[in-house]
Amino acid sequence: MAAEIGDYRVEISELTLGGGLFAFPPAKEPKLLNPLVLAYMGDAIYEMYIRQYVVSQTNHKPNHMHKLCTRYVSAKAQAKALERWMPLLTEEETDIVKRGRNAKSGSSAKNADILEYRHSTAFECLVGYLYYLGRYERLQELLRLTLETQDTQ
């Protein structure tokens, strides 16, 4: 089954994860979505990725899982991950990062400075963008780097 959005066509199967659980394509082509919309989705995708990683580890005490997750999903950690990604990004990906970084959100992070917050928004924007384009291998490649970065610190 396919969804058509203007000239943009996505196979629903490309957007399904978890047996069809996530089967709703965006209302517009990903390149036309507001960067904050991409970041909103990217935040959820990254949070789920990290939670799955944490559950795959041996210690399943809720407090431990929460502390481990926050090591990865904080604005500071995401900004550091983006810094590591930057030399590896394509021109298209760099453009999306810039759009996300420059987006005016109207809010700020609780435990981060404005620069970290903007870079974490850029990080989430790129995650959302790659997810909606169905570039799962590329997304997985970059997300694995966030685990390697944290594991070595």
Residue pairs with C-beta under 8 A, 6 or more apart in sequence:
1 11
1 12
1 13
2 9
2 10
2 11
2 12
3 9
3 10
3 12
3 25
5 25
5 26
5 27
5 28
5 29
6 28
6 29
7 29
8 28
8 29
10 25
10 134
12 23
12 25
14 134
15 22
15 23
15 24
15 25
15 132
15 134
16 22
16 23
25 132
26 33
26 37
26 41
26 132
30 38
30 128
30 129
30 132
30 133
33 128
33 129
33 132
34 103
35 96
35 99
35 100
35 102
35 103
35 121
35 125
36 100
36 103
36 105
36 121
36 125
37 128
38 96
38 100
38 124
38 125
38 126
38 128
38 129
38 132
39 100
39 103
39 121
39 122
39 124
39 125
39 128
40 124
40 128
41 127
41 128
41 131
41 132
42 123
42 124
42 125
42 126
42 127
42 128
42 129
42 131
43 124
43 127
43 128
45 127
45 128
45 131
45 139
46 73
46 78
46 123
46 124
46 127
46 143
47 69
47 73
49 143
50 69
50 72
50 73
51 65
51 69
53 72
53 147
54 65
54 68
54 69
55 65
57 68
59 65
71 77
71 150
72 146
72 147
72 150
74 111
74 112
74 120
75 109
75 111
75 112
75 116
75 117
75 119
75 120
76 111
76 112
76 116
76 120
77 146
77 150
78 119
78 120
78 123
78 124
78 146
79 112
79 115
79 116
79 119
79 120
79 123
80 149
81 123
81 145
81 146
81 149
82 97
82 119
82 120
82 122
82 123
82 126
83 119
84 145
84 146
84 149
85 123
85 126
85 142
85 145
86 94
86 97
88 142
88 145
89 97
89 126
93 126
93 129
93 130
96 125
96 126
96 129
97 122
97 123
97 125
97 126
98 122
99 122
99 125
100 121
100 122
100 123
100 124
100 125
100 126
101 118
101 119
101 121
101 122
101 125
102 118
103 121
103 125
105 121
108 114
108 117
109 116
109 117
109 120
112 120
126 142
127 139
127 142
127 143
130 136
130 138
130 139
130 142
131 139
